[in-house]
Amino acid sequence: MTAYGVLRDPRQERFCQAIVAGKTKAEAYAEAGYKGKNHHAGALNLMRHDAIKKRLDELFTRAATRAELSRKDILERILDDWNNSRKLGQMASALKAAELLGRELHHMFTERKEIGGPGDFDSKSEDELRTIVQEGMRELGWDGVEKEPKSIN
């Protein structure tokens, strides 16, 4: 779609901007400075104009494009922040960026949480406990887990 551009009528442009900002049609109509008792009917009348339709389509498309940040884009920005923080000697920022990268890319620095309540593992055999631990380590990306570690006793 070719760019339609800012509408000549400032009230129509404000109307479109308000709708894209999340206002209802009636709210956008009033916010744009239109007068009248029935804002809803006035807004519906404006919505029939081709220029309004095209401008709204353009604004919504532009807003959607700005909102699209892929996982890759975000990780690249964090990596850039990490590099810049290190160059500037801002170690707290560098550490935070490294933590975010580690969490996302390698499942590192995960928050610890209790699994089960007190005594829930007391009745488990050594093999059952080993299986629980190995499954948890695999979830964290530790594929080199020993199949048969030495006995606890």
Backbone bond lengths (Angstrom), bond angles and torsions (degrees), N, CA, C in turn:
res aa  C-N    CA-C-N  psi(-1)  N-CA   C-N-CA  omega(-1)  CA-C   N-CA-C  phi
1 M - - - 1.456 - - 1.521 108.81 -
2 T 1.289 116.83 134.30 1.462 119.69 177.90 1.519 108.88 -78.78
3 A 1.307 115.07 150.99 1.463 119.90 -178.12 1.521 110.06 -68.54
4 Y 1.311 115.67 130.90 1.458 120.95 179.27 1.524 109.88 -87.17
5 G 1.304 116.09 -37.30 1.458 120.38 176.65 1.513 113.67 89.92
6 V 1.309 114.61 175.38 1.460 122.48 -178.47 1.529 109.43 -62.77
7 L 1.317 115.39 136.50 1.464 120.20 -179.82 1.528 110.57 -71.38
8 R 1.315 116.78 148.67 1.469 121.63 -179.22 1.518 111.76 -67.01
9 D 1.307 116.39 -38.46 1.467 121.01 -179.79 1.529 108.34 -82.11
10 P 1.339 117.91 114.16 1.468 120.25 -176.92 1.531 113.20 -60.07
11 R 1.328 117.58 -33.15 1.466 119.17 179.22 1.532 110.40 -68.34
12 Q 1.318 117.08 -38.31 1.464 119.41 177.38 1.529 110.66 -65.61
13 E 1.314 116.38 -39.53 1.472 120.34 177.93 1.530 110.42 -64.27
14 R 1.338 117.40 -44.83 1.473 120.88 177.88 1.524 110.38 -62.06
15 F 1.328 116.65 -38.78 1.463 121.70 177.32 1.539 109.51 -58.30
16 C 1.311 117.13 -49.71 1.466 121.63 -179.84 1.534 111.69 -62.90
17 Q 1.318 115.71 -44.87 1.468 120.10 179.65 1.523 111.38 -60.75
18 A 1.324 116.52 -40.42 1.469 120.50 -179.66 1.529 111.15 -66.56
19 I 1.319 116.97 -39.27 1.472 119.49 178.40 1.526 110.35 -64.11
20 V 1.321 116.74 -44.11 1.458 120.45 179.35 1.532 110.67 -64.67
21 A 1.332 116.71 -29.34 1.466 121.13 178.11 1.525 112.41 -76.76
22 G 1.347 116.92 -5.11 1.461 119.15 175.04 1.516 115.79 108.40
23 K 1.303 117.59 2.93 1.468 120.67 178.42 1.527 109.72 -74.36
24 T 1.334 116.50 154.44 1.455 119.50 172.40 1.524 107.60 -71.60
25 K 1.315 116.35 166.28 1.468 119.73 -179.82 1.526 110.65 -61.25
26 A 1.329 117.02 -41.61 1.471 120.66 -179.95 1.527 110.67 -65.84
27 E 1.343 117.62 -41.45 1.467 121.17 177.83 1.529 110.66 -64.25
28 A 1.331 116.00 -43.13 1.461 120.36 179.35 1.526 110.95 -63.04
29 Y 1.313 116.67 -38.20 1.465 122.21 179.43 1.530 109.89 -61.26
30 A 1.330 116.30 -47.77 1.466 120.61 179.50 1.526 111.11 -67.37
31 E 1.321 116.19 -42.30 1.471 120.81 -178.53 1.533 111.87 -64.19
32 A 1.324 116.39 -29.94 1.460 120.84 179.82 1.525 112.14 -75.65
33 G 1.328 116.38 -9.46 1.455 119.81 176.45 1.517 115.40 100.39
34 Y 1.303 116.89 9.83 1.469 119.72 178.10 1.522 109.23 -76.64
35 K 1.323 115.12 145.76 1.465 121.91 179.85 1.529 108.45 -106.63
36 G 1.286 115.55 165.19 1.459 120.14 177.26 1.506 110.38 135.39
37 K 1.312 114.98 160.55 1.462 119.94 -178.16 1.522 112.15 -78.99
38 N 1.323 116.92 -34.89 1.458 119.98 -174.74 1.535 109.92 -112.16
39 H 1.328 115.13 90.67 1.467 120.60 -178.90 1.529 111.18 -64.34
40 H 1.307 116.01 -34.90 1.465 119.58 -178.60 1.530 111.01 -62.90
41 A 1.324 116.84 -46.92 1.472 120.89 179.73 1.524 110.83 -64.37
42 G 1.329 117.23 -40.00 1.462 120.49 178.52 1.524 111.38 -64.37
43 A 1.330 115.87 -39.84 1.458 120.31 179.39 1.527 110.62 -65.94
44 L 1.326 116.99 -42.04 1.462 119.99 178.08 1.522 111.29 -62.24
45 N 1.314 116.45 -37.10 1.464 120.84 176.97 1.535 110.48 -63.17
46 L 1.324 116.64 -43.54 1.472 120.38 177.73 1.526 111.43 -62.19
47 M 1.323 116.10 -37.88 1.459 120.63 -177.18 1.530 112.76 -65.81
48 R 1.307 117.77 -13.81 1.471 121.40 178.54 1.535 112.06 -79.98
49 H 1.329 117.10 -16.78 1.470 121.19 -178.42 1.531 109.95 -73.10
50 D 1.329 115.91 131.73 1.469 120.50 178.81 1.525 111.59 -60.20
51 A 1.314 116.83 -38.84 1.467 120.23 -178.90 1.528 110.60 -62.36
52 I 1.318 116.74 -40.21 1.473 121.38 178.73 1.530 109.08 -65.18
53 K 1.326 117.12 -46.75 1.468 121.06 -179.37 1.522 110.98 -59.47
54 K 1.336 116.18 -45.68 1.462 120.13 -178.94 1.525 111.58 -65.70
55 R 1.336 115.84 -40.65 1.469 119.57 -179.84 1.521 110.97 -65.92
56 L 1.323 117.03 -41.94 1.467 120.19 178.19 1.526 110.69 -62.81
57 D 1.318 115.99 -42.73 1.460 120.00 178.64 1.534 110.08 -60.13
58 E 1.331 115.80 -44.16 1.468 120.43 178.88 1.530 111.49 -62.39
59 L 1.331 116.24 -46.48 1.469 120.14 -177.97 1.533 111.66 -65.96
60 F 1.327 117.55 -41.70 1.458 120.22 178.79 1.530 111.06 -66.06
61 T 1.318 117.61 -38.86 1.461 121.38 178.27 1.522 110.24 -63.99
62 R 1.322 116.44 -44.12 1.464 120.94 179.51 1.524 110.57 -64.37
63 A 1.333 117.05 -41.81 1.468 120.57 179.73 1.524 110.65 -64.62
64 A 1.321 117.29 -40.18 1.462 120.72 179.53 1.525 110.82 -65.44
65 T 1.324 116.76 -39.06 1.462 120.81 179.46 1.523 110.44 -64.74
66 R 1.324 117.12 -41.93 1.473 120.40 178.90 1.517 111.07 -66.11
67 A 1.323 117.16 -32.95 1.455 121.02 -176.60 1.522 112.61 -75.79
68 E 1.322 117.39 -17.89 1.455 120.97 -177.37 1.518 110.45 -80.31
69 L 1.293 114.88 104.17 1.457 120.33 171.83 1.516 106.06 -122.33
70 S 1.284 116.18 116.83 1.451 119.22 -179.30 1.528 109.90 -77.61
71 R 1.304 114.88 164.67 1.455 121.33 176.49 1.529 109.23 -57.54
72 K 1.338 115.83 -40.55 1.467 120.91 -179.77 1.530 110.66 -62.57
73 D 1.337 117.18 -43.83 1.466 120.67 179.38 1.525 110.80 -59.70
74 I 1.319 115.90 -44.58 1.465 120.40 -178.13 1.524 110.49 -65.03
75 L 1.336 116.59 -44.29 1.466 119.35 179.14 1.528 111.56 -64.28
76 E 1.325 117.41 -37.26 1.466 120.31 177.03 1.526 110.80 -64.15
77 R 1.329 116.53 -39.54 1.469 119.84 178.51 1.521 110.84 -66.05
78 I 1.328 116.91 -40.34 1.467 119.75 178.61 1.523 109.85 -64.95
79 L 1.334 116.89 -41.09 1.460 120.23 178.18 1.529 110.81 -63.00
80 D 1.332 117.17 -42.43 1.475 120.68 175.86 1.525 110.96 -60.38
81 D 1.342 116.29 -43.02 1.466 120.40 178.11 1.528 110.61 -61.70
82 W 1.316 116.50 -40.67 1.463 120.74 179.37 1.529 109.86 -61.57
83 N 1.348 116.16 -48.24 1.470 120.05 179.53 1.522 111.75 -61.32
84 N 1.317 116.91 -46.23 1.473 120.86 -179.47 1.524 111.54 -64.88
85 S 1.309 117.21 -41.15 1.470 120.56 179.42 1.514 111.34 -62.04
86 R 1.316 116.45 -41.87 1.475 119.94 178.57 1.521 110.82 -64.81
87 K 1.329 116.88 -42.62 1.474 120.21 -179.84 1.525 111.07 -62.69
88 L 1.340 116.13 -35.70 1.463 120.38 -178.08 1.530 112.90 -87.74
89 G 1.333 116.41 -1.43 1.454 120.02 179.76 1.520 113.64 74.40
90 Q 1.305 116.69 19.61 1.474 121.15 178.83 1.526 108.62 -91.76
91 M 1.325 114.50 80.51 1.456 119.79 -170.56 1.524 113.57 -68.03
92 A 1.320 118.94 -32.22 1.463 119.99 178.06 1.526 110.51 -62.98
93 S 1.325 116.11 -42.47 1.468 120.45 178.00 1.519 110.83 -67.61
94 A 1.319 116.70 -39.88 1.464 120.64 179.61 1.527 110.79 -63.87
95 L 1.335 115.65 -42.07 1.459 119.35 179.04 1.527 111.84 -64.99
96 K 1.306 117.15 -39.94 1.470 120.38 178.50 1.522 110.57 -64.09
97 A 1.334 117.51 -43.29 1.465 121.09 177.96 1.531 110.24 -63.21
98 A 1.329 117.01 -42.16 1.461 120.64 178.58 1.527 110.59 -63.46
99 E 1.323 116.42 -39.50 1.465 120.32 177.93 1.526 110.68 -62.02
100 L 1.331 116.76 -45.63 1.466 120.36 -179.83 1.528 111.09 -62.35
101 L 1.327 116.43 -42.79 1.465 119.97 178.11 1.525 110.88 -64.05
102 G 1.312 116.54 -44.48 1.465 120.35 179.16 1.512 112.37 -61.79
103 R 1.327 116.92 -41.90 1.470 120.24 178.74 1.516 111.51 -62.26
104 E 1.317 116.36 -44.75 1.460 120.10 -174.92 1.525 112.44 -76.76
105 L 1.313 116.78 -46.27 1.463 119.93 -172.84 1.523 113.92 -83.29
106 H 1.321 117.61 -32.30 1.462 120.24 -172.94 1.523 113.59 -127.80
107 H 1.310 117.10 8.61 1.479 121.73 -179.77 1.530 111.72 54.81
108 M 1.322 115.32 35.04 1.456 121.39 179.21 1.528 109.26 -90.50
109 F 1.309 116.21 167.28 1.460 123.48 173.69 1.528 111.77 56.09
110 T 1.300 116.13 37.56 1.462 118.75 -178.59 1.520 109.96 -74.56
111 E 1.291 114.57 151.33 1.455 120.12 176.85 1.524 108.34 -69.31
112 R 1.288 116.96 137.32 1.460 121.17 179.33 1.515 108.99 -83.46
113 K 1.316 115.16 142.84 1.456 118.71 176.92 1.511 108.78 -145.59
114 E 1.293 114.71 150.77 1.454 121.39 177.50 1.519 109.00 -75.81
115 I 1.315 115.07 138.54 1.459 120.36 173.73 1.513 105.98 -114.22
116 G 1.309 115.39 115.80 1.454 119.14 -178.38 1.511 111.69 84.44
117 G 1.278 115.42 174.55 1.455 121.70 -179.04 1.517 111.12 -104.09
118 P 1.319 117.06 -179.79 1.465 120.69 178.93 1.525 110.26 -58.72
119 G 1.318 115.46 129.25 1.466 120.43 176.73 1.516 115.06 86.05
120 D 1.325 118.84 -4.43 1.470 120.56 -177.67 1.528 112.93 -63.20
121 F 1.335 117.70 -27.11 1.457 119.94 -177.85 1.532 112.35 -98.50
122 D 1.324 117.62 -1.87 1.466 120.98 -178.05 1.519 112.34 -62.19
123 S 1.312 117.10 -33.41 1.470 120.31 -176.51 1.529 112.42 -88.66
124 K 1.325 118.19 -1.50 1.472 121.62 -178.05 1.523 109.95 -81.47
125 S 1.325 114.73 143.99 1.465 119.82 175.60 1.523 108.42 -78.10
126 E 1.324 114.83 169.36 1.460 119.88 178.77 1.531 110.39 -61.82
127 D 1.328 118.07 -39.83 1.467 121.40 179.60 1.527 111.26 -65.83
128 E 1.334 117.46 -39.78 1.468 120.70 178.48 1.526 110.94 -64.58
129 L 1.330 115.99 -41.81 1.463 119.92 178.33 1.533 110.89 -64.84
130 R 1.324 116.73 -40.90 1.455 121.59 178.92 1.534 109.93 -61.16
131 T 1.326 116.55 -42.89 1.467 121.14 179.64 1.525 110.79 -63.12
132 I 1.322 117.89 -42.81 1.467 122.27 178.88 1.527 110.50 -60.54
133 V 1.332 116.37 -44.68 1.462 121.03 -178.97 1.526 110.37 -67.10
134 Q 1.331 117.57 -44.23 1.469 120.78 -179.85 1.524 111.29 -62.38
135 E 1.320 117.99 -41.70 1.468 120.77 178.53 1.527 110.64 -62.93
136 G 1.318 116.06 -41.67 1.466 119.62 177.89 1.514 112.16 -63.35
137 M 1.321 116.73 -39.84 1.465 120.37 179.92 1.521 110.71 -68.51
138 R 1.324 117.80 -37.75 1.471 120.33 177.29 1.528 110.65 -63.93
139 E 1.331 116.66 -38.82 1.468 120.49 177.67 1.523 110.69 -60.56
140 L 1.319 116.80 -30.74 1.462 121.71 179.26 1.516 112.46 -85.31
141 G 1.330 117.52 0.54 1.456 120.66 178.03 1.513 114.14 90.38
142 W 1.307 118.51 13.88 1.454 122.60 178.30 1.519 107.99 -91.44
143 D 1.336 116.16 83.89 1.457 120.48 -176.40 1.517 112.92 -76.95
144 G 1.308 117.50 -21.35 1.467 120.49 -177.27 1.513 113.16 -84.03
145 V 1.309 117.85 32.74 1.460 121.28 -178.79 1.522 108.84 -72.03
146 E 1.333 115.61 134.17 1.459 120.01 178.25 1.523 110.19 -61.04
147 K 1.310 114.82 139.10 1.472 119.04 177.69 1.525 110.40 -73.86
148 E 1.308 116.66 -42.33 1.475 120.75 -177.46 1.522 109.14 -131.51
149 P 1.329 117.85 83.01 1.470 118.38 177.15 1.514 110.66 -69.00
150 K 1.307 115.42 164.77 1.454 120.73 179.35 1.515 110.21 -59.95
151 S 1.295 116.25 152.34 1.463 122.50 -178.42 1.517 110.27 -64.41
152 I 1.323 115.05 147.29 1.460 120.64 179.25 1.512 110.68 -67.83
153 N 1.317 117.61 -35.81 1.476 121.67 -177.07 1.482 112.15 -81.87
